[in-house]
């Protein structure tokens, strides 16, 4: 007999809160930061530099799933600091970019980083029209200059990178990443394009893969207010043209790959392994995969309410 998951998730949240109070006394960090570090499996606060930023983002993205289940269940989605922490840490859930990166920015701030959020236009999959700024990432001011970070891009992994025209990085899934400053006519002042090239398997299916650079998203450095984030979050969660109101998704980055569920298809890809892909037969299998592969425990009644079943 499968136990209902919500009481267990609530218990885990209480354990993390208790651990946070303990670690705050031992390590001299806040209870919220200690609970977050326990959630993502880090033993202590990261160093305030590019390596520390990369370590914290990777641990976050490999532990807390990207998912839009609340949207598909008709539940309200809030992206303020308290709501993001309560959902992603205390309730052991995942979320989409506005929730993930609000949480990451808050926790980096508590760890001593100077950072703020930015807005971006998602270009992965070559949309037919230029989309609105419905993605967010963050800008961290480090001793060696500004860096970008992103724990909330659900389509693939986007590693932290210095904000330099022509900056290059490689992630553990074998993909290469490039930043380009866009100074062409019509581009927003100070805007950048993030591109990737690499295996299509390390995306949620929107990446073509191969040797050509593909646009991932474009962003600028304009100040972003909480009201801007709330507007983007609301649009993403409610607008009929939003991907999240039409498709049920979950993804998790692996150290050397990517796992995703898009509606009723599960895919797992890792370097040097044959890709695993299968259709999900029904609600019971979906629930098992969601918990076993993405760390999200939902009750059977909630799974049954998802718009996936005939």
Secondary structure, DSSP 8 states (H G I E B T S, - for coil): ----HHHHHHHHHHHHHHHHHHHHHHHS--HHHHHHHHHHT-SS---SSHHHHHHHHHHHHTTS-EE-HHHHHT-----SHHHHHIIIIIS---B-HHHHHHHHHHHHHHTT-EEEEEEEEE-TT--SS---S-EEEEEEEETTEEEEE-S--SSB----EES-TT-EEE-TTS-EEEEEE--STT--TT-EEEEEES-GGGBSS----SSS-EEEEEE------HHHHHHHHHHHHH-TTSGGGT--EEEEEETTEEEEEETTEEEEEETTS--EEEE--SHHHHHHHHHHHH-----HHHHHHSTT--
